[in-house]
């Protein structure tokens, strides 16, 4: 296996793990102390759930956007921009068009059942119980928001690549080298956190959150676009930068932990004594996004260093990850509602929900999707149906 193949396997595995972490994140949301941008929520809360959510949220989507940008650049380089656009329309656009409406209806019904059970102690559907969420449109992209944005980033890449190629080579070389210096140093990554902190000024605590809108505000396009653009540029300097990330990932992991800890201290101080920290949103957003960059690069370096080989189990989970991400949200809501009111502790409820959601989502992929046209649409290949026997990946 060549180093190039190993890098691709590492990033593909990383992309899959980021999708699977969506289950942990959305289950944890049921039990946070801090209000969440969803209408369903258990009455039991734990600061531990907030900590898990905050840590995963710090690197998960940024890492995913970086990897997505990398693979878009790879597709353009290997197949051309027209083939890239066709691939993205099939892999992103078609599943979104086919599954958004049924998922939207299912999530809506399950959310109302959960809310009804919490509010009245019985199963039922009453839309009047659903809280109004300012800044979040009623008809929205739900957890598919990043697929929606990636689709449009791909379209933008299709349009912009010829313009970039028209720039004189010496100018492109200058910016390429400048990016390499920026991305290969701690100070460069720290500098990239500043624009993210500025973009988060209009959000509570300085933390930019996805609205789920079909027409997201400019701040969301710029915030996520910075990571996607980083991934595009990373492809051009992949040999040098991925080697750099592999070497530095332990240091960056520790640095990121320091910043997420500072973020937690700031948030707690502001909560206990509102207004005590001048320019709180900026400083809170800055330290959080410092963690975001260092942890995102650390994750890339970790996988490039240690999770780069072909493994049948990882390969299978990678193939299943897209479908699992698409269907996991209604499952986490359903199991959250079923577990509500039981005598189980919060850790037990979280663990049961994660396991049950993962198993059911994986079974549905294996039995209903993997060997169908839908499975081929999402992964590019239709696999022979083998029931519950071991599969060849």
N, C-alpha and C positions, 0 to 999 in steps of 0.2 A: 504494500500500500504506500502511495506517495505521501509526502507531507501535505500536499494540496488536498488529497482525499481525506486525510486525518482532520484537517481544519474544517472541512465541510461536514464531516460526521460530528465533530465536536459542536459546531454551531447548530446543526440540526437537532442534536440531543438537547442542547440548551434551549432552543425554541420550544421543544416539546415539554420540557420541565416547567418553563414559564407558563405554558398553558395549563398544565396540571395543577400548578400552584393556585390557579383561579378557584379551584374547589376549596382549598384551605382558606383563602381570602374571603370568599362569599359565605362560607359557614361561620367564620369568626365574626362577620358583620352582624350576625343575629344577637350577639352577646356583648357588644361594646358599650362602654359608659357614654362615650361621645356620640351625639346624634349622627345617624347615617343617612345618606341621600336615597333611602328606600323606605317604603311604607311599612314593611313587615319587620318585627323585632320582638324578641323574647323579653319577658319582664325581668329575668335574671341577667345581671351584667357583671362584667369582670374587667378590671384594668389590664389583665393579662391578654384579653382578646384585643384590646386597643393596641397593645404593644406588638402582638403578632401581626395585626393588620397594618400598623404603621411601618414595620420593618419590611414586610413583603411588598407593600405599595411603593416603598422607596426605590426598589430596583426592578420590579417585575416588568411593568410596561415599558419603562425606558430601555431595559435590556432587549425586550422584544422588538421595539422599534429600531434599535441599532441593528439587530440581526436581520430584520426585514429589509432595511435599506441595503445591507450587505448583499443579500440574495437578489434584490432587484438589480444592483450593479453587476452581479455575476451573470444574471440572465441576459442583460444587454451585451455584456462582453462576449458571452459564449454563443448567443443565438441572434442578437440584434434587438433593437428596441421594439419592432413590431411583434416579434415572437414573445418578448417579455410582456407586452401589453395583453396579448391574447392569453398568455398563461395566467396573468393576474385576474383578467376578467373571468376566466373559467374557475380558478381556484378561490377567488374572493367574491366576485360579483354574483356568480351563479348560485352558490350556496346561500348567500345573503338573500337573494331574490326568492329562492325556493322556501327557505326556512324561517325568515323573519316573521311573517304573519302568523303561522301556527305557533311559534314560540312566544310571540307577543300575547296572543290570546291565552295560551296555557299559563304563562307567568302571571298575567292579570287575574285569572280565576284563582290560581293557587295563592296569590298574594291576598286576595279578598278573603279566602278561607282562613288563612293564617291570622289576618287582622281581626276577623270575626271571632275566632276562637280566643284570642287574647282579650278582646274588648268585652265579650259576652259569655265566654266560657263554653260556647257551643259551636258546632260546625254550621256555617251559613255563608251566604253571599249578600253583601250590602255595600254598594258603592259609596254610600254616604259616610261610611266609616273610614274610607281611605283619606289620609291626610293630604293636604295640598303641599306640594314641594316647589317653592319659589326657585326659578332658574332651571327647572327640569320640566320640559314639555310633556304633556300627557301621552302623546304619540311620540315615541322615542326609539332609539336604536338598542336600548337596554345594554346588556353586556357585549353586544356585537358592535359597539361604537368603534372599537379599534379596527375591526375588519372594514367598516365603512370608511374610516379615515385612511387606512392603508390602500384601499382601492383608489382613492383620489390622489394620494401621494404617488401612486404608480402612474396614474394618468399625467400628473404634473412632471414626473420624471421622463415620460415619453416625449413630452413637449420640450422640456428643457435640455435634454441631452444634445440635440443638434446645435442649440445655441452655445452650449459649453464647448463643443468641438470647434465652433467657429472662432473662439477666442484664440489669439496668437499663442503658439506653443510656449514661448518664454514666459508669458503671463501665467498660463496654466501651471507651468513648472514652479513658478514662485509661490503660488497659492498651495500647490501640492506639498511643497517643502515646509511651508508655514504650518499647514495642518499637521504634518508629521511631527514637527517640533512641539506643537500644542498638545497633541494626543499622547505623546510619549513621555510627558513630564507631569509631575504632580501639580505644579503651578498652572500648567495649561488646563488641566481638568478643573482646578479650582476656579479659574477664570470663566469657564463655561457655566458655572453655577450662577454667576451674577445676572445674566439676562433672564434666567429662569426665576430668580428671586423678584426681579422687576415685574415679570409677567404675572406673578402670583399676588401682587399687591391688592388686587381687587377681590381676593378670595379670603374667606375666614381663616385666620391663622397663617396666611401667606401660602396655603397649600392649594395649588390648582387642582380642581377635580373635574372629571368629564361630565358634561351636561347631558350627554346622550342625544343631543339634538341632531336632526338630519342636516341642519345648517349650523355647525358649531361656531362659536365666536372666534375671532381672530387669535385671541390669546391661546386657545387650544391648538389651533393649526401651527402657531409659532413654537409653542412649548414642545409638542410631540414631533414637529418637523425638525427641530434641532437634533433630536436623537436619530431620526430617520436619515437626515443629511449626514450626520456623523457616520452612520453605517455605509452610506453611499461612498463617502470619501475613504473610509476604512478599507474598502475593497482594493482601491488603488495602491495602498501601502500595506497590504495584508501581511506580507512576509516579515517586514521589519516590526510592525506594530503588534501583531499577534505574539511574536517572540518576546517583545517588551512586556506585554500583558501577562504572559506565562511566568516571566521572571518576577514581576512585581505584585502579583495578585495577593500573596499573603499580607504584604505591607498595606496594600490598598484596602483589604478587608478589615484590618485593624483600624486604619484611619477612618473608614466609613463608620465603624462601630463607635468611635469617639464622637463623631459628628451627630449620629442618631441619638446618642446619649445626651449630648448638649441640647439637641432639639427637644427631647423629652423634658429636660429640666426647665427650658424656656416656656414650654407649653403649660407645665404644671404651675410655674410661678405666675404666669399670666392668668390662669384659671383661678388661682387662690387669691390673687390681688389684681383685678382687672385695671389696666392702665398704668401698671407699675413699670413697664418696660417701654421706653420711648422707641418709636418706629418698630414695634413688635413684629408686624407682618413681614417687613423686609428681612430682619435678622432671623426670624423663625424660618422663613422660606429659604434664606441663604444657607443656613447650616443643614437644613433638610436636603436641599439639592446638592450640597457638597457630598453628603452621604450617598445620594443618588448616583452621582458620577463615579465615585470611588468604588461603590459596591457593584455597579453595572460593569465596570471594566474588570473588577476582581472576578465576577462571575464568568465573563468571557475568558479571562486568563486561566481560571480554574478548570473550565471544561476543555480548553485547548490543551492544557497540560495533562489532565488526568482522565478525561471522559471522551477521548477521541477515537477509540477503537470500535469496530463493528461488534455489537453484542446483540444476539437474537432477541433478548427480552427488551433491551432499550430500543431496538429497531421496531419491534411490534408496538411498544408504548408510544413511540414517535408517530407511527402510522395512525394510531388510534386517537392521538391527542387532539386533533382538530375536531373530530366528532364529539369527543368527550367535552371539550370546551363549549361547543355549541349547545349541548343538551344539559350541562351540569346545573345551570341556574335553577330551572324549575324543580329539579330533583332536590337541591339543597333547601329550597323553600318548603317542599312537601315534607321532607324528613324533619325539618325544623318545626313545622306545625305539629307533626305527629309526636315529637319529643317534648313539646311544650306541656307544662303541667305535670310531668312525671317527677319522680323523686330522685332522678339522676342528677349528678353534679354537672356543672358547666363543662369541665374537661371530658366527662363521659359523653355528654350530648354531642360535643364537637367531634370526638373520635368516632362515635357511631355514625354520625351524619357523613363525615368524610369517607369512611369505609363503605357505607351503604351506597352513597352517590357514586363513588369510584367503581364499585363492583357492578352496579346496575348499568351505568353508562358504558362500561367496558363490554358487558354482555350484549347490550343492544348494538354496539359497534360490531362485535364478532359475529352475531347471528343475523343481524338485519341490514348491515351497511357494508361491511368489508367486501363482500362478494357481489355487490350490486352496482348499478350505474352511478348511484350517489357516491359510493365509496371511490369509484374510479374518478369521478369529478373532483373529489377533494384531494386525492393523493396521486392521481395520474395513472393508477393501475387497479385493475379488478383482480382479486385473488380468488382461487378456487374455494368453494364452500367445503369446509371440513367438519362442520358441527363443533363439538367441544373437544375434538382431538387436537394435539399439538400442531402448530402451523409452521410453514416455511416462510420466512420473511425475505 
